[in-house]
Amino acid sequence: MEAVAIVFMVVVAPIWMFFHYSTKWKSSKTISNEDENILGDLWESADRIENRIKNIERILDVESPDWREK
C-alpha cells in the first residue's frame, strides 16, 4: 500500500499538477469580453480627452500666443 502512495506522489501528482497549472496559465493569457469592453471604453475616453486638450490648446494659441513659453 505504501508503494502505491509513493508512486502517486512521485509520478502522478507532479504530472497532474503540471497539466492543471498549464491549463490555468493558458486560460489566464486571454482577455475576457468584459475586459475588452472596459479597454474600449477607456480608449474612447482617452480619445475624447485628447480632442478636448487640442481644442483648449487651439483656443490658447489664439488668445495668448506665448502661453507655451511660460
Summary of the structure (lengths in Angstrom):
residues: 70
radius of gyration: 28.6
end to end distance: 83.1
largest distance: 88.7
contacts: 125
relative contact order: 0.05
helix: 89%
strand: 0%
